[in-house]
């Protein structure tokens, strides 16, 4: 490990190093510092010691690309994450915090340009498909999502087709999970339509007795987006169907679920470059009386940029509306405001939420609550900015019967340097 770090340190001071055979190296990355202040995160005021929870977290991400001629490329991304104060004796390393101060290999893959229209990648890499509402790298997370497998991208005049195969699990205990698929980004679209993506996935997971159910399912989705005369729009629709077999009884359960996410906006460039928008999301849930699994599973969707910045709710038995606005009131300063109203799709179904909000709830109610997010961003240079957010969540009737009736407030500060 020490030798690897020493090698990276040397390469970091060389903008472009050349090997004996003519390969060249290029580097890029970012450093992010976050401050989070959670106030009354369980919705019960002055209960226990959870009134205020503060944390500073940092992430360093370093990517290196190696080009060996015109046809072959290698790439790896290293990531380091740490929370301030965990290194209590001020000596970084596993002795003080097991593994947390080590560099992680987030990506490691090769790419071969087999022809002018065909590129093949193999290894571990991040991938965002269409608008990221089914498969996303989840860049906000400390470690972005990366997939082990291969992908072939065939670029034609009518569309860009990406065929991929991912080894999702191979634990040596008869557990094998794989998914295969194709994503088509269509070209030659009319002026009002900027994006049109159609994708299809097959998921197969083997059963582990007493632990993991088997699954054979498919996902198919469509994404369209565009703009005309100041009006922009986006529509995403996903279907998830198939079956699972219980890992102990082998009983079959059918999967039948779907998701729809819509947004429409209007821009006024002459008025501080303003944009106003409204959005609607709904995905299916399972009724208490149902024999099917109808709760939508978001798969690897971009969770942070959907359903509010507080990351309280996950997709699955969730319906919400949102309205928002963004503007640039001064040079290098932008402001964004969003208000969301959450409810359960099926009021007697399970709540798919994080932290203290994932309990059973009131099965006679479906109103989860509302969230308000205000963010101000100051751009200092092309590669450095600081943003500050105030967020608040007001619990709905779903939680009030259980005593969670007080607002949950959050303050967030982030600085990010890219290089």
C-alpha positions as CSV (number, residue, x, y, z in Angstrom):
1,X,0.0,0.0,0.0
2,X,2.8,2.4,0.9
3,X,4.5,1.7,-2.5
4,X,1.2,2.5,-4.3
5,X,0.8,5.8,-2.5
6,X,4.4,6.7,-3.2
7,X,3.9,6.0,-6.9
8,X,0.7,8.1,-7.0
9,X,2.5,10.9,-5.3
10,X,5.2,11.0,-8.0
11,X,2.6,10.8,-10.8
12,X,0.6,13.6,-9.2
13,X,3.4,16.1,-9.8
14,X,3.8,15.1,-13.4
15,X,1.0,16.5,-15.7
16,X,1.8,14.0,-18.4
17,X,4.2,11.1,-17.9
18,X,5.3,8.8,-20.8
19,X,6.2,5.2,-20.6
20,X,8.9,3.5,-22.7
21,X,6.3,2.3,-25.3
22,X,4.7,5.7,-25.7
23,X,1.7,5.4,-23.2
24,X,0.7,8.6,-21.6
25,X,-1.0,9.4,-18.3
26,X,-3.5,12.1,-17.4
27,X,-5.1,12.9,-14.0
28,X,-8.3,14.5,-12.7
29,X,-10.3,14.5,-9.6
30,X,-12.0,16.5,-6.9
31,X,-11.9,17.3,-3.2
32,X,-15.2,17.8,-1.3
33,X,-15.7,19.0,2.2
34,X,-19.2,18.7,3.8
35,X,-20.7,19.9,7.0
36,X,-24.0,18.5,8.2
37,X,-26.1,19.6,11.1
38,X,-29.2,17.5,11.9
39,X,-31.6,19.0,14.4
40,X,-34.4,16.9,15.8
41,X,-33.8,14.1,13.3
42,X,-36.4,11.8,14.8
43,X,-39.3,14.3,14.8
44,X,-39.7,14.2,18.6
45,X,-38.5,17.4,20.2
46,X,-36.1,17.2,23.1
47,X,-36.2,13.4,23.1
48,X,-33.0,11.7,24.2
49,X,-29.6,13.0,23.1
50,X,-30.4,13.3,19.4
51,X,-31.3,17.0,19.5
52,X,-28.3,18.1,17.4
53,X,-26.0,15.9,15.4
54,X,-23.1,17.6,13.6
55,X,-20.5,16.1,11.3
56,X,-17.6,17.2,9.0
57,X,-16.8,14.8,6.2
58,X,-14.3,14.9,3.4
59,X,-13.8,13.0,0.1
60,X,-10.8,12.9,-2.2
61,X,-11.3,11.3,-5.6
62,X,-8.4,10.8,-7.9
63,X,-8.8,9.4,-11.5
64,X,-6.0,8.4,-13.8
65,X,-6.3,7.5,-17.5
66,X,-3.6,5.7,-19.3
67,X,-3.6,5.9,-23.1
68,X,-1.6,3.2,-24.9
69,X,-1.9,4.3,-28.5
70,X,-5.1,5.4,-30.3
71,X,-7.2,2.3,-29.6
72,X,-6.5,1.2,-26.0
73,X,-7.2,3.1,-22.8
74,X,-7.0,2.1,-19.1
75,X,-8.6,4.0,-16.2
76,X,-8.7,3.8,-12.5
77,X,-10.3,5.9,-9.8
78,X,-9.2,6.0,-6.2
79,X,-11.3,7.4,-3.4
80,X,-10.6,8.4,0.2
81,X,-13.3,9.3,2.7
82,X,-13.1,10.4,6.3
83,X,-15.1,12.0,9.1
84,X,-13.3,14.6,11.1
85,X,-12.6,13.5,14.7
86,X,-12.5,9.8,14.0
87,X,-8.7,9.9,13.8
88,X,-8.5,10.4,17.6
89,X,-4.8,9.9,18.1
90,X,-3.9,12.0,15.0
91,X,-2.1,9.0,13.3
92,X,-4.1,8.1,10.2
93,X,-4.4,4.5,9.4
94,X,-6.3,1.2,10.1
95,X,-4.8,1.1,13.6
96,X,-7.1,4.0,14.6
97,X,-10.1,3.4,12.3
98,X,-10.2,0.1,10.5
99,X,-10.0,0.7,6.8
100,X,-11.5,4.2,6.8
101,X,-8.2,6.0,6.0
102,X,-7.2,3.7,3.1
103,X,-7.6,4.5,-0.6
104,X,-10.4,2.5,-2.2
105,X,-10.3,1.4,-5.9
106,X,-13.6,2.7,-7.0
107,X,-13.1,2.1,-10.8
108,X,-10.6,0.0,-12.7
109,X,-11.3,-0.8,-16.4
110,X,-9.9,-1.0,-19.9
111,X,-11.5,0.4,-23.1
112,X,-10.8,-0.8,-26.6
113,X,-11.9,1.1,-29.7
114,X,-12.5,-1.9,-31.9
115,X,-13.7,0.3,-34.7
116,X,-14.8,3.9,-35.4
117,X,-18.3,3.0,-34.2
118,X,-17.6,0.3,-31.5
119,X,-16.0,0.7,-28.1
120,X,-15.7,-2.2,-25.6
121,X,-15.1,-1.7,-21.9
122,X,-14.4,-4.3,-19.3
123,X,-13.6,-4.2,-15.6
124,X,-15.2,-2.1,-12.8
125,X,-16.7,1.2,-13.8
126,X,-19.5,3.7,-13.1
127,X,-22.4,4.1,-15.4
128,X,-25.4,6.4,-15.6
129,X,-28.1,5.4,-18.0
130,X,-30.4,8.0,-19.5
131,X,-31.5,10.4,-16.7
132,X,-30.2,8.3,-13.9
133,X,-33.6,7.3,-12.6
134,X,-32.9,3.5,-13.0
135,X,-29.1,3.2,-13.1
136,X,-26.8,6.0,-11.9
137,X,-23.3,6.4,-10.5
138,X,-24.8,8.2,-7.5
139,X,-22.0,10.7,-7.5
140,X,-23.2,12.4,-4.3
141,X,-22.4,9.3,-2.2
142,X,-19.1,8.9,-0.5
143,X,-18.2,6.1,-2.9
144,X,-20.0,6.2,-6.3
145,X,-21.7,3.1,-7.6
146,X,-19.5,1.0,-9.8
147,X,-20.4,-2.2,-11.7
148,X,-18.2,-5.3,-12.5
149,X,-18.7,-6.4,-16.0
150,X,-18.4,-5.4,-19.7
151,X,-20.2,-3.0,-22.0
152,X,-20.1,-2.6,-25.7
153,X,-21.2,0.8,-27.2
154,X,-22.2,0.8,-30.8
155,X,-22.6,4.4,-32.2
156,X,-24.7,4.6,-35.3
157,X,-26.4,7.5,-37.1
158,X,-29.9,6.6,-35.8
159,X,-28.9,5.7,-32.2
160,X,-26.2,5.0,-29.7
161,X,-26.7,1.4,-28.4
162,X,-25.0,0.2,-25.2
163,X,-25.0,-3.5,-24.4
164,X,-23.9,-4.5,-20.9
165,X,-23.5,-7.5,-18.7
166,X,-22.9,-7.1,-14.9
167,X,-21.8,-9.6,-12.4
168,X,-23.9,-8.4,-9.5
169,X,-23.0,-11.1,-6.9
170,X,-20.6,-14.0,-6.8
171,X,-19.9,-14.8,-3.2
172,X,-18.8,-18.4,-3.5
173,X,-21.8,-19.7,-1.6
174,X,-24.1,-20.5,-4.5
175,X,-25.2,-16.9,-4.7
176,X,-24.9,-15.5,-8.2
177,X,-26.6,-12.4,-9.3
178,X,-26.3,-11.0,-12.8
179,X,-28.1,-8.5,-14.9
180,X,-27.9,-7.9,-18.7
181,X,-29.4,-5.1,-20.8
182,X,-29.4,-2.7,-23.6
183,X,-29.8,1.1,-23.6
184,X,-30.6,3.0,-26.8
185,X,-30.2,6.7,-27.1
186,X,-31.9,7.8,-30.2
187,X,-30.6,10.6,-32.5
188,X,-32.1,12.6,-35.4
189,X,-34.9,13.8,-33.2
190,X,-37.2,16.8,-33.9
191,X,-36.2,20.1,-32.5
192,X,-38.6,20.0,-29.5
193,X,-37.2,16.6,-28.4
194,X,-33.7,16.6,-27.1
195,X,-33.6,13.1,-25.4
196,X,-35.2,9.8,-26.2
197,X,-33.9,6.7,-24.4
198,X,-35.3,3.2,-24.4
199,X,-33.8,0.5,-22.2
200,X,-34.4,-3.2,-21.3
201,X,-32.8,-5.2,-18.4
202,X,-32.9,-8.8,-17.3
203,X,-32.1,-9.7,-13.7
204,X,-31.3,-13.2,-12.4
205,X,-30.3,-14.0,-8.8
206,X,-29.8,-17.5,-7.5
207,X,-31.3,-18.7,-4.2
208,X,-29.3,-19.2,-1.0
209,X,-31.3,-21.4,1.4
210,X,-32.3,-19.5,4.5
211,X,-30.8,-16.2,3.3
212,X,-31.5,-14.9,-0.2
213,X,-34.6,-15.4,-2.4
214,X,-34.1,-16.2,-6.1
215,X,-35.3,-13.7,-8.7
216,X,-36.0,-13.7,-12.4
217,X,-37.2,-10.3,-13.5
218,X,-37.2,-7.7,-16.3
219,X,-37.2,-4.0,-16.4
220,X,-38.2,-1.8,-19.3
221,X,-38.2,2.0,-19.4
222,X,-38.6,5.0,-21.5
223,X,-37.2,8.5,-21.0
224,X,-38.0,11.6,-23.1
225,X,-37.0,15.2,-22.6
226,X,-37.0,18.4,-24.6
227,X,-37.8,22.1,-24.8
228,X,-39.5,24.6,-27.0
229,X,-40.2,28.3,-26.7
230,X,-39.0,28.5,-23.1
231,X,-40.9,25.4,-21.9
232,X,-38.9,22.3,-21.0
233,X,-40.3,18.9,-20.1
234,X,-39.1,15.4,-19.0
235,X,-41.0,12.1,-18.6
236,X,-39.6,8.8,-17.2
237,X,-41.6,5.6,-17.0
238,X,-40.3,2.2,-15.7
239,X,-41.9,-1.2,-15.4
240,X,-40.5,-3.9,-13.1
241,X,-42.0,-7.4,-13.4
242,X,-41.0,-11.1,-12.8
243,X,-41.0,-13.5,-9.9
244,X,-39.1,-14.5,-6.8
245,X,-38.9,-17.8,-5.0
246,X,-38.7,-18.0,-1.2
247,X,-35.2,-19.1,0.0
248,X,-36.8,-21.6,2.4
249,X,-40.2,-22.7,1.2
250,X,-39.6,-22.1,-2.5
251,X,-43.0,-20.3,-2.6
252,X,-43.4,-18.1,-5.7
253,X,-44.3,-14.4,-5.5
254,X,-45.0,-12.4,-8.6
255,X,-43.5,-9.0,-9.1
256,X,-45.7,-6.4,-10.7
257,X,-44.7,-2.7,-10.2
258,X,-44.0,0.5,-12.0
259,X,-42.8,4.1,-11.6
260,X,-43.6,7.4,-13.3
261,X,-41.7,10.6,-12.9
262,X,-42.7,13.8,-14.7
263,X,-41.4,17.4,-14.8
264,X,-42.3,20.6,-16.7
265,X,-40.6,23.9,-16.4
266,X,-40.5,27.4,-17.8
267,X,-37.4,29.6,-18.2
268,X,-37.1,33.4,-18.2
269,X,-33.5,34.2,-19.2
270,X,-34.1,37.9,-19.1
271,X,-35.2,37.7,-15.4
272,X,-32.0,36.7,-13.6
273,X,-31.9,33.5,-15.7
274,X,-34.9,32.2,-13.7
275,X,-36.6,28.8,-14.1
276,X,-39.9,27.7,-12.5
277,X,-41.0,24.1,-12.5
278,X,-43.5,21.5,-11.2
279,X,-42.9,17.8,-10.9
280,X,-44.9,14.7,-10.1
281,X,-43.7,11.2,-9.0
282,X,-45.6,8.0,-8.2
283,X,-44.6,4.4,-7.9
284,X,-46.6,1.4,-6.9
285,X,-46.9,-0.1,-3.4
286,X,-48.2,-3.4,-2.0
287,X,-51.6,-3.5,-0.3
288,X,-51.8,-5.5,2.9
289,X,-54.2,-7.9,1.2
290,X,-52.2,-8.4,-2.0
291,X,-50.5,-11.7,-2.8
292,X,-48.1,-10.0,-5.2
293,X,-45.1,-7.9,-4.6
294,X,-46.2,-4.6,-6.1
295,X,-43.7,-2.3,-4.3
296,X,-41.5,-0.6,-6.8
297,X,-37.7,-1.2,-6.4
298,X,-35.6,1.7,-7.5
299,X,-32.7,-0.5,-8.4
300,X,-29.5,1.7,-8.7
301,X,-31.3,5.1,-9.3
302,X,-29.9,8.5,-8.2
303,X,-31.4,8.6,-4.8
304,X,-30.1,12.0,-3.5
305,X,-31.3,14.1,-6.4
306,X,-34.8,12.7,-6.2
307,X,-37.4,12.9,-3.3
308,X,-35.8,15.8,-1.5
309,X,-32.2,16.7,-0.4
310,X,-32.7,15.4,3.1
311,X,-32.7,11.8,1.8
312,X,-35.6,10.8,4.1
313,X,-37.7,8.8,1.6
314,X,-36.7,6.2,-0.9
315,X,-38.7,5.2,-4.0
316,X,-41.2,2.3,-3.4
317,X,-44.8,3.0,-2.3
318,X,-44.1,6.7,-2.7
319,X,-46.0,9.5,-4.3
320,X,-45.0,13.2,-4.2
321,X,-45.5,16.5,-5.9
322,X,-42.8,19.2,-6.0
323,X,-42.6,22.8,-7.1
324,X,-39.5,24.8,-7.4
325,X,-37.5,27.7,-8.8
326,X,-33.9,28.6,-9.5
327,X,-32.3,31.9,-10.5
328,X,-29.0,33.7,-10.7
329,X,-29.5,37.0,-8.8
330,X,-25.8,38.1,-9.2
331,X,-22.7,37.1,-11.0
332,X,-21.5,33.7,-9.8
333,X,-24.4,33.3,-7.3
334,X,-27.3,30.9,-7.8
335,X,-30.3,30.2,-5.7
336,X,-32.6,27.2,-5.8
337,X,-35.8,26.6,-3.8
338,X,-37.9,23.4,-3.8
339,X,-41.1,22.3,-1.9
340,X,-42.2,18.7,-1.8
341,X,-45.4,17.0,-0.5
342,X,-45.0,13.3,0.2
343,X,-47.6,10.5,0.6
344,X,-47.8,6.8,0.5
345,X,-49.2,5.3,-2.7
346,X,-50.9,2.5,-0.6
347,X,-51.6,3.7,2.9
348,X,-51.5,0.2,4.5
349,X,-48.2,-0.7,2.7
350,X,-44.7,-0.4,4.1
351,X,-42.9,2.9,4.4
352,X,-39.6,3.0,2.5
353,X,-37.8,5.6,4.5
354,X,-34.5,6.2,6.3
355,X,-33.6,6.7,10.0
356,X,-36.4,7.2,12.4
357,X,-39.0,7.7,9.6
358,X,-39.0,4.0,8.5
359,X,-41.3,2.7,11.1
360,X,-44.7,1.1,10.7
361,X,-46.6,4.3,10.8
362,X,-50.4,4.8,10.9
363,X,-52.0,2.4,8.4
364,X,-55.2,4.5,8.3
365,X,-53.3,7.6,7.0
366,X,-51.2,8.2,3.9
367,X,-49.8,11.7,4.3
368,X,-46.0,11.4,5.0
369,X,-45.2,15.1,5.3
370,X,-43.6,18.0,3.4
371,X,-40.1,19.2,2.8
372,X,-38.6,22.6,2.0
373,X,-35.1,22.9,0.5
374,X,-33.3,26.2,0.0
375,X,-29.8,26.2,-1.5
376,X,-27.4,29.1,-2.3
377,X,-24.2,28.5,-4.3
378,X,-21.3,30.8,-4.8
379,X,-18.9,30.1,-7.7
380,X,-15.4,31.5,-7.0
381,X,-13.6,30.0,-10.0
382,X,-14.4,27.6,-12.7
383,X,-13.3,24.7,-10.5
384,X,-14.2,25.8,-7.0
385,X,-17.6,26.6,-5.4
386,X,-19.3,26.7,-2.0
387,X,-22.9,26.0,-1.4
388,X,-25.1,26.3,1.7
389,X,-28.5,24.7,2.3
390,X,-31.3,25.0,4.8
391,X,-33.8,22.1,4.8
392,X,-36.8,21.3,6.9
393,X,-39.3,18.4,7.0
394,X,-42.7,18.7,8.6
395,X,-44.2,15.2,9.5
396,X,-47.6,14.3,8.2
397,X,-50.5,12.4,9.8
398,X,-48.7,9.1,9.0
399,X,-46.3,9.8,11.9
400,X,-48.2,12.0,14.3
401,X,-50.1,9.1,16.0
402,X,-46.7,7.7,17.0
403,X,-45.5,11.0,18.6
404,X,-43.4,12.2,15.6
405,X,-45.0,15.6,15.2
406,X,-42.1,18.1,15.4
407,X,-40.1,19.4,12.4
408,X,-36.8,17.9,11.5
409,X,-34.3,20.7,10.4
410,X,-31.0,20.3,8.6
411,X,-28.2,22.7,7.7
412,X,-25.7,21.6,5.0
413,X,-22.5,23.3,3.8
414,X,-20.3,22.0,1.0
415,X,-17.2,23.2,-0.7
416,X,-15.9,21.4,-3.8
417,X,-12.6,21.7,-5.7
418,X,-12.2,20.0,-9.0
419,X,-8.9,19.5,-10.7
